[in-house]
Amino acid sequence: MSDTKVRIYYGPLSWFKAEVESKEQVGLLDIVYERDEASRKHTVVVEGQASKPDAAAPRPGRLFAESSDYASLNEHVITNFASLIRAVNPKHLYLHNPPARVQAQVQRAFDTKVKSYEYPVVTRDTLRDFRDGFEGHLVGQTAVKEALLAALYPLMNPEHAKPVVLMFYGPSGVGKTETAQFVNGLLGGSLMRKQFSMFHNDKFASYVFGGSHSEDSFARDLLDRESGVILIDEFDKANSVFHSAFYQVFDSGVYEDKNYRVELGASLIICTSNYSTEDEIRKALGDALYSRFDSLIRFDSLTKDEIIEVIDRLVQDRFSKLTPEEEKALDIAKVRDALYPLASRAGNVRKLGKLTDGVVSLMLVRSMLDDSPGTPELME
């Protein structure tokens, strides 16, 4: 067995770099490219002249490969990865989120240790901060707060070794995605968010089930994620052919495709949808997938008073970001007057942020051009 020591790290790239960072390390891809260049060189031998043998390359001290590097390697290199490492013969090799085939080879051939990132966990403080901060972050949805507190509670148990899987359902634009972002903010790390409305063709079939090792994949994104919260937006828009890919991960927290195996542990998976009722969810997803959700949490349409509260918060937020000169040029009451008519119209909640920006910008432009600031009419 070679004396090369291999260390495999499963987790986000920022953590991997912090663990292995050194001025002396060299990227594995650099070595591979150098070997490819050398193999393309031709030596001309002149009769009667002694040829000088090529100097042996010094033994590398520390080599590393990031998760995105494997896609640049040819299939035969992945298949014979251990042979490549033997030929290069580094003293230390650090691998970030390698494909399963690579891990299996190096574990058989070298002294190998595996380290996994420990994602932030739900604590008593997390639940308290969620309870106390919910109303300041989201308007309405009181029942959601209670249901989500109950759903998150099992993650406090150190013995809980599988994800909690939730379905947020209800009309669009009422805070489903924002709630997931709020929970993630309490735990830390960039939220892993995937839009399943795009998952309809062969390209996304390979993304979910695994294709060539050089292609993007959901499994590799799970390995690279920074947060313990995984948001799958618009789960209802994905073709039903993809549902089977989630049976195992919802059941046991293990996600496997052709190239990777991911153990999620005590994480939080949130799926959002525009289903109206639990019965509709059951009919659309089927019992096999429906039964795997730990909790289905309904989000209700906002009342007129709640939409007015959303408008007030948005206007206040935009005004807090204005310069002193801009703030003097605007009348906050006129901005509200322009937006309040939306409170009685359905389907405008998601657009309120952009409409608020538009009203503020239009009033500022009018003021700058010495026109009457007035109350602008909103474009539908």
WOBELFEN-V418916 format. One record per residue. N is the residue number from 1. SS is DSSP state (H for helix, E for strand, - for the rest). OMEGA is omega in whole degrees, -180 to 180 (NA if undefined). Layout:
# WOBELFEN-V418916
n=<N:N>
ss=<SS:SS>
omega=<OMEGA:OMEGA>
This chain:
# WOBELFEN-V418916
n=<1:2:3:4:5:6:7:8:9:10:11:12:13:14:15:16:17:18:19:20:21:22:23:24:25:26:27:28:29:30:31:32:33:34:35:36:37:38:39:40:41:42:43:44:45:46:47:48:49:50:51:52:53:54:55:56:57:58:59:60:61:62:63:64:65:66:67:68:69:70:71:72:73:74:75:76:77:78:79:80:81:82:83:84:85:86:87:88:89:90:91:92:93:94:95:96:97:98:99:100:101:102:103:104:105:106:107:108:109:110:111:112:113:114:115:116:117:118:119:120:121:122:123:124:125:126:127:128:129:130:131:132:133:134:135:136:137:138:139:140:141:142:143:144:145:146:147:148:149:150:151:152:153:154:155:156:157:158:159:160:161:162:163:164:165:166:167:168:169:170:171:172:173:174:175:176:177:178:179:180:181:182:183:184:185:186:187:188:189:190:191:192:193:194:195:196:197:198:199:200:201:202:203:204:205:206:207:208:209:210:211:212:213:214:215:216:217:218:219:220:221:222:223:224:225:226:227:228:229:230:231:232:233:234:235:236:237:238:239:240:241:242:243:244:245:246:247:248:249:250:251:252:253:254:255:256:257:258:259:260:261:262:263:264:265:266:267:268:269:270:271:272:273:274:275:276:277:278:279:280:281:282:283:284:285:286:287:288:289:290:291:292:293:294:295:296:297:298:299:300:301:302:303:304:305:306:307:308:309:310:311:312:313:314:315:316:317:318:319:320:321:322:323:324:325:326:327:328:329:330:331:332:333:334:335:336:337:338:339:340:341:342:343:344:345:346:347:348:349:350:351:352:353:354:355:356:357:358:359:360:361:362:363:364:365:366:367:368:369:370:371:372:373:374:375:376:377:378:379:380>
ss=<-:-:-:-:E:E:E:E:E:E:-:-:H:H:H:H:H:H:H:H:-:-:-:-:E:E:E:H:H:H:H:H:H:H:H:H:H:H:H:-:-:-:-:-:-:-:-:-:-:-:-:-:-:-:-:-:-:-:-:-:-:E:E:E:E:-:-:-:H:H:H:H:-:-:H:H:H:H:H:-:H:H:H:H:H:H:H:H:-:-:-:E:E:E:E:E:-:-:-:H:H:H:H:H:H:H:H:H:H:-:E:E:E:E:E:E:-:-:-:-:-:-:-:H:H:H:H:H:H:H:H:H:H:H:H:H:H:-:-:-:-:H:H:H:H:H:H:H:H:H:H:H:H:H:H:H:-:-:-:-:-:-:-:E:E:E:E:E:E:E:-:-:-:-:-:H:H:H:H:H:H:H:H:H:H:H:H:-:-:-:-:E:E:E:E:H:H:H:-:-:-:H:H:H:H:H:H:H:H:-:-:-:-:-:-:-:-:H:H:H:H:H:H:H:-:-:-:-:E:E:E:E:E:-:H:H:H:-:-:H:H:H:H:H:H:H:H:H:H:H:H:H:-:E:E:E:-:-:-:-:E:E:E:-:-:-:-:E:E:E:E:E:E:-:-:-:-:H:H:H:H:H:H:H:H:-:H:H:H:H:-:-:-:-:E:E:E:E:E:-:-:-:-:H:H:H:H:H:H:H:H:H:H:H:H:H:H:H:H:H:-:-:-:H:H:H:H:H:H:-:-:H:H:H:H:H:H:H:H:H:H:H:H:H:-:-:-:-:H:H:H:H:H:H:H:H:H:H:H:H:H:H:H:H:H:H:H:H:-:-:-:-:-:-:-:-:-:-:-:->
omega=<178:178:175:178:-177:175:-179:-178:176:-178:-177:-177:-179:178:179:-180:179:-178:-170:-173:179:178:-174:-174:-179:178:179:179:178:179:-180:180:178:179:178:178:-179:-179:-180:179:178:179:179:180:179:-177:179:179:180:178:179:178:177:179:179:179:179:-179:179:178:-176:175:177:175:177:-175:-179:-176:-174:180:-180:-180:177:-178:-178:178:178:-179:-178:-174:-179:178:176:-178:177:-179:179:175:177:175:-179:178:-179:-176:180:177:-180:172:-176:180:179:180:-178:-179:-175:178:177:-169:-172:172:-170:173:-177:178:-180:180:178:-178:178:-177:177:179:175:179:178:-179:179:180:177:-180:-175:-176:-173:-175:177:-178:-174:178:179:175:180:-180:178:-179:-178:-179:-178:174:179:-178:-178:-174:-180:-179:175:-176:-180:-180:-179:-171:-180:-179:164:-174:-175:171:171:-179:-178:-177:-179:173:-179:171:-179:180:-180:178:177:179:178:178:180:179:178:-179:178:-179:178:-178:171:-177:179:179:-176:175:-179:-169:-178:-175:-176:-180:-178:172:178:178:-177:-174:-180:177:173:-180:-179:-178:174:179:178:-179:180:176:176:179:-176:-171:180:-172:175:178:-179:-178:175:-177:176:180:-179:-178:-179:176:-177:179:-179:-174:-177:180:-173:-180:-175:-178:177:-178:-169:-180:179:178:-178:168:-176:-172:-172:172:-176:174:-173:-179:-175:180:180:177:180:175:176:-180:177:175:-177:-176:177:179:177:178:-178:-179:-177:-175:-175:-177:-175:-180:-180:-176:-178:175:179:180:175:-171:-176:172:-177:173:-180:175:178:-180:179:177:176:177:176:180:180:180:-180:-179:180:179:-180:180:180:-178:180:172:178:179:179:-179:178:-176:-175:173:-175:179:-180:176:179:-179:-180:-174:-176:179:180:-175:-179:-180:180:171:-178:-174:-178:-177:-171:-180:-179:179:177:177:-179:180:-180:-179:-179:179:178:179:179:179:-179:-179:177:173:176:-179:173:173:-174:174:-178:175:178:NA>
